Amino acid sequence: MKLSRVARRVGHSGTMVVDERLMQSRRLGRDVVSLGAGQLDFDTPGRVCDAGVRAIQEGRTRYTPVAGTPSLLEAVREKFARENALRFGPDEVMVAAGAKSALFHALLALVDPEDAVIVPLPAWPSYASMVQVVGGQVVHARTDPGRGYALTAQSLLDAVAAAGGRARGLILNHPHNPTGAVYGREELLRIAEVARGEGLWVLSDEIYEHLVYEGTFTSVAALPGMAQRSLTINGVSKSFAMTGWRIGYAGGPRAVIQAMVALQSHTSGNPSSISQEAAEAALRLSLDGDESLRAERARVLEALRRRRDLVCRELAALPGVSVTRPAGAFYVFADFSRLYGRELGGRRIGGSHELAGVLFDQAGVAAVPGAEFGDDRCLRLSFATSLEELTVAMQRIRRLLSGNGGRPDRG
């Protein structure tokens, strides 16, 4: 059976491949530490889970409006207004089956085959794949680890020029996956100035919004002149440890949002009714200033800060490894390229895929090759796991790079 050109061109998500290999190895009894996961190891808040259970028990298991339940949409509007200074009307927000689904429908609504979409590198791999699936052209804008991997106005202008008059939009993600970059207000103002001057729309992926260790978070759409050319994507997966519930949401100009809703009506339809009830409970806890949630968030953020500091300290002490300290999210994007050309675990290392493979096979550590994000020099290592697991992982990496190989015993 002949596959379509799109299917032949777009491969599996590299991050998902690592997760699936990890799960398969663990099912076979292998001891592998996961530094590949894009999800927190904390539990969904109890009262949020209770809301989901209650929805099942009370029979709220039918179709909902495609855009989401009215009460969840109202909670989304309130969240945007209070936390992001974004004012949306009732028909300017929508809910999707995860932020990824919202992103995809946004691109379907905005991108024509002749359009170029600028994606700063390194980048979450699904951005480029989704642009390609909807028929657009990807133009990458380079970022510099010496500047914390933040997109600059000049780099954006260079990408616009490279697009040859076809540039229509920019996908901006902050806090950033995989580098942890967080944009200050002044940096965003310079990027916004270019976007306005060049007539670009901005798709702002803000899913890691509450995971900021240094600086403060600003939504692009809240900047002067950006409300009508920005679409803001967010969700409950990272902020509330709800990755499996699959609820994302978006806010933006009415025409774009309603086009996304129309498209969604023909693809996934409405998100899970049960998950919507849980997501509404999560947002309400946050909006109501629930003390237990506030305390839990502070505890999670402090735990992640300690984990980040451990991983950065241990990696920076390794010969040949360079580390850019992340200001947000829960990843370290570390440069191992000075080790390329060496033999590790009996294999010659030519790039990030080979290095990640040796780490997995010889040291029992799962990490995502930087090539998946557009930078083959690096590996993405998630610190969304316990200090104990991170300590074991760092010991194993150190032993492998020192030539000792193998896996040290736990404890």
C-alpha positions as CSV (number, residue, x, y, z in Angstrom):
1,M,0.0,0.0,0.0
2,K,1.5,3.3,-1.0
3,L,1.8,5.9,1.7
4,S,1.2,9.6,1.2
5,R,4.0,12.0,0.7
6,V,3.3,13.5,4.1
7,A,3.5,10.1,5.8
8,R,6.7,9.3,4.1
9,R,8.3,12.6,5.0
10,V,7.3,12.8,8.7
11,G,8.8,10.3,11.1
12,H,7.9,9.4,14.6
13,S,8.5,11.9,17.4
14,G,12.1,11.4,18.7
15,T,11.0,12.2,22.3
16,M,8.2,9.6,22.1
17,V,10.6,7.0,20.6
18,V,12.9,7.4,23.7
19,D,10.0,7.1,26.1
20,E,8.7,4.0,24.3
21,R,12.1,2.3,24.3
22,L,12.4,3.1,28.0
23,M,9.0,1.5,28.8
24,Q,9.8,-1.6,26.8
25,S,13.1,-2.0,28.5
26,R,11.6,-1.7,31.9
27,R,8.9,-4.3,31.0
28,L,11.8,-6.6,30.3
29,G,13.3,-5.9,33.7
30,R,16.1,-3.6,32.8
31,D,17.3,-1.0,35.2
32,V,17.1,2.3,33.2
33,V,17.0,5.8,34.7
34,S,14.8,8.1,32.6
35,L,16.1,11.5,31.8
36,G,14.0,11.6,28.6
37,A,10.6,12.2,30.1
38,G,8.7,15.4,29.3
39,Q,6.5,15.1,32.3
40,L,6.7,15.7,36.1
41,D,7.1,12.8,38.5
42,F,4.6,14.5,40.9
43,D,1.0,13.4,41.1
44,T,-2.0,15.3,39.8
45,P,-3.5,17.2,42.8
46,G,-6.0,15.1,44.7
47,R,-9.0,17.4,44.3
48,V,-8.4,17.5,40.6
49,C,-8.5,13.7,40.4
50,D,-11.7,13.8,42.6
51,A,-13.4,16.1,40.0
52,G,-12.6,13.6,37.3
53,V,-13.9,10.7,39.3
54,R,-17.1,12.7,40.2
55,A,-17.7,13.4,36.5
56,I,-17.7,9.6,35.8
57,Q,-19.9,8.8,38.8
58,E,-22.4,11.5,37.9
59,G,-22.6,10.4,34.3
60,R,-20.9,13.4,32.6
61,T,-19.5,11.1,30.0
62,R,-21.2,12.4,26.8
63,Y,-20.1,14.6,24.0
64,T,-19.5,18.3,24.9
65,P,-19.4,21.3,22.6
66,V,-16.5,21.0,20.3
67,A,-14.7,24.0,21.7
68,G,-15.1,22.8,25.3
69,T,-17.7,23.0,28.1
70,P,-19.0,26.6,28.8
71,S,-17.7,26.4,32.4
72,L,-14.2,25.3,31.4
73,L,-14.1,28.0,28.7
74,E,-15.0,30.6,31.3
75,A,-12.2,29.3,33.6
76,V,-9.8,29.5,30.7
77,R,-10.8,33.1,30.1
78,E,-10.4,34.0,33.7
79,K,-7.0,32.3,33.8
80,F,-5.8,34.3,30.8
81,A,-7.1,37.6,32.3
82,R,-5.7,37.2,35.8
83,E,-2.4,35.5,35.1
84,N,-1.5,36.8,31.7
85,A,-3.3,40.2,31.3
86,L,-5.1,38.8,28.2
87,R,-8.8,39.7,27.7
88,F,-10.7,37.3,25.5
89,G,-14.4,37.1,24.6
90,P,-16.4,33.9,24.9
91,D,-15.7,33.1,21.2
92,E,-12.0,33.8,21.5
93,V,-10.9,30.7,23.5
94,M,-11.1,27.0,22.8
95,V,-10.1,23.7,24.5
96,A,-8.3,20.8,22.7
97,A,-7.1,17.3,23.4
98,G,-3.8,18.6,24.7
99,A,-1.7,21.6,23.8
100,K,-0.3,19.7,20.8
101,S,-3.7,19.4,19.3
102,A,-4.3,23.1,19.8
103,L,-1.0,23.8,18.1
104,F,-1.9,21.6,15.1
105,H,-5.3,23.1,14.6
106,A,-3.8,26.6,14.9
107,L,-1.3,25.8,12.1
108,L,-4.1,24.3,10.0
109,A,-6.0,27.6,10.4
110,L,-3.1,29.9,9.6
111,V,-0.7,28.2,7.1
112,D,-1.1,27.9,3.4
113,P,1.3,25.8,1.2
114,E,3.3,28.8,0.1
115,D,3.7,30.2,3.6
116,A,7.0,30.0,5.6
117,V,6.9,29.6,9.4
118,I,9.9,30.6,11.4
119,V,11.0,28.1,14.1
120,P,13.9,29.0,16.4
121,L,16.5,26.3,16.8
122,P,16.9,24.2,18.8
123,A,13.2,23.4,19.0
124,W,10.7,20.8,20.1
125,P,10.6,18.5,17.1
126,S,6.8,18.5,16.6
127,Y,6.8,22.1,15.5
128,A,8.6,21.5,12.2
129,S,6.7,18.3,11.6
130,M,3.3,19.9,12.1
131,V,4.2,22.8,9.8
132,Q,5.2,20.2,7.1
133,V,2.1,18.2,7.6
134,V,-0.1,21.3,7.0
135,G,1.9,22.1,3.9
136,G,4.0,25.0,5.1
137,Q,7.7,25.6,4.8
138,V,9.9,25.7,7.9
139,V,12.6,28.4,8.1
140,H,14.9,28.0,11.1
141,A,16.2,30.9,13.2
142,R,19.5,30.2,15.0
143,T,20.0,30.9,18.6
144,D,23.2,31.1,20.6
145,P,24.0,29.1,23.9
146,G,26.1,32.1,24.9
147,R,22.9,34.2,25.0
148,G,20.9,31.5,26.8
149,Y,19.5,30.2,23.5
150,A,17.1,33.1,23.4
151,L,15.9,34.3,19.9
152,T,17.2,37.7,19.1
153,A,15.5,40.4,16.9
154,Q,18.4,40.2,14.5
155,S,18.2,36.4,14.2
156,L,14.5,36.7,13.5
157,L,15.2,39.4,10.8
158,D,17.7,37.1,9.2
159,A,15.2,34.2,9.1
160,V,12.6,36.5,7.6
161,A,15.1,37.5,4.9
162,A,15.9,33.8,4.3
163,A,12.2,33.1,3.7
164,G,12.3,35.3,0.7
165,G,9.1,37.1,1.3
166,R,7.1,34.0,2.3
167,A,7.5,34.4,6.1
168,R,4.0,34.6,7.6
169,G,4.5,33.5,11.2
170,L,6.7,32.7,14.1
171,I,6.4,29.8,16.7
172,L,7.8,31.1,20.0
173,N,8.1,28.8,23.0
174,H,9.0,30.0,26.4
175,P,10.0,28.7,28.9
176,H,11.7,26.8,26.2
177,N,11.9,23.1,25.4
178,P,14.7,21.8,25.2
179,T,16.9,24.6,26.5
180,G,15.0,26.1,29.4
181,A,15.3,29.7,28.0
182,V,13.0,32.3,29.5
183,Y,12.5,35.6,27.7
184,G,12.5,38.8,29.6
185,R,10.0,41.5,28.7
186,E,12.6,43.7,26.9
187,E,13.7,40.7,24.7
188,L,10.1,40.0,23.9
189,L,9.4,43.7,23.0
190,R,12.2,43.6,20.5
191,I,10.9,40.4,18.9
192,A,7.4,41.9,18.9
193,E,8.6,44.9,17.1
194,V,10.0,42.7,14.3
195,A,6.8,40.7,14.2
196,R,4.7,43.8,13.7
197,G,7.1,45.4,11.2
198,E,7.3,42.2,9.1
199,G,3.6,41.3,9.4
200,L,4.2,38.1,11.2
201,W,1.6,36.3,13.4
202,V,3.1,34.7,16.6
203,L,2.1,31.4,17.9
204,S,3.2,31.5,21.5
205,D,3.5,28.1,23.2
206,E,3.4,28.8,27.0
207,I,2.9,25.3,28.4
208,Y,5.9,25.6,30.9
209,E,4.6,29.0,32.1
210,H,4.6,28.2,35.8
211,L,8.1,26.5,35.8
212,V,10.3,29.6,36.0
213,Y,13.4,29.7,38.3
214,E,14.9,33.0,37.3
215,G,13.1,36.1,36.0
216,T,9.4,36.6,35.5
217,F,7.0,35.3,32.8
218,T,5.4,37.5,30.2
219,S,2.9,36.5,27.5
220,V,3.7,37.8,24.1
221,A,0.1,38.7,23.3
222,A,0.0,41.1,26.3
223,L,2.6,43.4,24.7
224,P,1.6,46.5,22.8
225,G,0.2,45.8,19.3
226,M,0.4,42.0,19.7
227,A,-3.1,40.9,20.7
228,Q,-4.5,40.7,17.2
229,R,-1.5,38.9,15.7
230,S,-0.8,36.4,18.5
231,L,-2.3,33.1,19.4
232,T,-1.5,31.9,22.9
233,I,-1.4,28.1,23.6
234,N,-1.3,26.6,27.1
235,G,-2.6,23.6,29.0
236,V,-2.8,21.8,32.3
237,S,-0.2,19.1,31.6
238,K,2.9,20.7,33.0
239,S,1.5,23.1,35.6
240,F,-0.7,20.5,37.3
241,A,1.1,17.3,36.4
242,M,-1.7,16.2,34.1
243,T,0.0,15.0,31.0
244,G,-2.2,12.0,30.6
245,W,-5.5,13.9,31.0
246,R,-4.8,15.6,27.6
247,I,-6.2,19.1,27.9
248,G,-4.8,22.1,26.2
249,Y,-6.4,25.4,25.4
250,A,-5.9,28.5,23.3
251,G,-6.8,32.2,23.1
252,G,-6.6,34.6,20.3
253,P,-8.5,36.5,17.6
254,R,-12.0,35.3,17.0
255,A,-11.5,34.4,13.4
256,V,-8.5,32.1,14.2
257,I,-10.2,30.5,17.2
258,Q,-13.4,29.7,15.3
259,A,-11.5,28.3,12.4
260,M,-9.7,26.0,14.9
261,V,-13.0,24.9,16.4
262,A,-14.4,24.1,12.9
263,L,-11.3,22.1,12.1
264,Q,-11.4,20.3,15.4
265,S,-15.0,19.4,14.7
266,H,-13.8,17.2,11.9
267,T,-10.7,15.7,13.6
268,S,-10.7,14.9,17.3
269,G,-14.1,16.5,18.1
270,N,-14.5,17.6,21.7
271,P,-11.8,16.7,24.3
272,S,-12.6,14.1,26.9
273,S,-15.6,15.3,29.0
274,I,-14.0,13.8,32.1
275,S,-10.7,15.4,31.6
276,Q,-12.4,18.8,31.0
277,E,-14.1,18.5,34.4
278,A,-10.7,17.8,36.0
279,A,-9.0,20.7,34.1
280,E,-11.7,23.1,35.2
281,A,-11.1,22.0,38.8
282,A,-7.4,22.6,38.4
283,L,-7.8,26.1,37.0
284,R,-10.4,27.0,39.7
285,L,-8.0,25.9,42.4
286,S,-5.4,28.2,40.9
287,L,-7.8,31.1,40.4
288,D,-9.2,30.8,43.9
289,G,-5.7,31.1,45.4
290,D,-6.0,27.6,47.0
291,E,-3.4,27.5,49.7
292,S,-2.7,23.8,49.4
293,L,-2.1,24.2,45.6
294,R,0.1,27.2,46.2
295,A,2.1,25.3,48.7
296,E,2.4,22.3,46.4
297,R,3.5,24.5,43.5
298,A,6.1,26.1,45.7
299,R,7.3,22.7,46.8
300,V,7.5,21.4,43.2
301,L,9.4,24.5,42.0
302,E,11.9,24.2,44.8
303,A,12.4,20.5,44.2
304,L,13.0,21.2,40.5
305,R,15.4,24.0,41.3
306,R,17.5,21.6,43.5
307,R,17.4,18.9,40.8
308,R,18.4,21.4,38.1
309,D,21.4,22.6,40.3
310,L,22.5,19.0,40.9
311,V,22.4,18.1,37.2
312,C,24.1,21.3,36.1
313,R,26.8,20.9,38.7
314,E,27.5,17.3,37.9
315,L,27.6,17.8,34.1
316,A,29.8,20.9,34.3
317,A,32.4,18.9,36.2
318,L,32.7,16.4,33.4
319,P,35.6,17.0,30.9
320,G,34.3,17.8,27.5
321,V,30.8,18.7,28.5
322,S,29.4,22.3,28.4
323,V,26.2,23.3,30.2
324,T,23.8,26.3,29.7
325,R,21.9,26.7,32.9
326,P,18.1,26.6,32.2
327,A,16.0,29.4,33.7
328,G,12.8,27.5,33.2
329,A,11.1,24.2,32.2
330,F,12.8,21.0,33.4
331,Y,15.5,20.2,30.9
332,V,19.2,20.7,30.6
333,F,20.5,20.9,27.0
334,A,24.1,20.0,27.4
335,D,26.8,20.1,24.8
336,F,28.8,16.8,24.5
337,S,30.3,17.4,21.1
338,R,33.9,17.6,22.3
339,L,33.5,13.9,23.1
340,Y,32.6,13.0,19.5
341,G,35.2,10.9,17.7
342,R,36.0,9.0,20.9
343,E,35.1,5.4,21.7
344,L,32.6,4.9,24.6
345,G,31.4,1.5,25.6
346,G,33.2,0.0,22.6
347,R,31.4,2.2,20.1
348,R,32.7,5.3,18.2
349,I,30.6,8.3,19.0
350,G,29.9,10.4,15.9
351,G,26.9,12.4,17.1
352,S,24.1,12.7,19.6
353,H,22.2,9.6,18.4
354,E,25.2,7.4,18.9
355,L,25.9,9.0,22.3
356,A,22.3,8.6,23.5
357,G,22.4,5.0,22.3
358,V,25.6,4.2,24.3
359,L,24.2,5.9,27.4
360,F,21.1,3.8,27.1
361,D,22.8,0.5,26.3
362,Q,25.9,0.7,28.4
363,A,25.0,3.0,31.3
364,G,21.2,2.5,31.6
365,V,20.4,6.2,31.2
366,A,17.7,7.4,28.8
367,A,18.3,10.8,27.2
368,V,17.0,12.4,24.0
369,P,19.5,13.1,21.2
370,G,20.0,16.8,20.5
371,A,19.7,16.1,16.8
372,E,15.9,15.6,17.3
373,F,15.8,19.3,18.3
374,G,18.0,20.5,15.5
375,D,21.4,20.6,17.4
376,D,23.4,17.4,17.1
377,R,26.0,18.8,19.6
378,C,23.7,18.2,22.6
379,L,21.6,15.8,24.6
380,R,18.4,16.8,26.3
381,L,18.3,15.5,29.9
382,S,15.1,15.9,31.9
383,F,15.4,16.5,35.6
384,A,11.7,15.8,36.2
385,T,12.7,12.8,38.3
386,S,13.8,12.4,41.9
387,L,17.2,13.5,43.3
388,E,18.0,9.9,44.0
389,E,17.4,8.9,40.4
390,L,19.3,11.9,39.1
391,T,22.3,11.1,41.4
392,V,22.4,7.5,40.0
393,A,22.1,8.8,36.5
394,M,25.0,11.3,37.0
395,Q,27.2,8.5,38.5
396,R,26.5,6.3,35.5
397,I,27.3,9.1,33.0
398,R,30.5,9.9,34.9
399,R,31.6,6.3,34.9
400,L,30.9,5.8,31.2
401,L,32.8,9.0,30.2
402,S,35.7,8.1,32.4
403,G,36.0,4.8,30.6
404,N,34.8,2.6,33.4
405,G,31.5,1.8,31.8
406,G,28.8,-0.4,33.3
407,R,26.2,0.5,35.9
408,P,27.2,1.1,39.5
409,D,25.0,-0.8,42.0
410,R,22.2,1.3,43.5
411,G,22.6,2.2,47.2
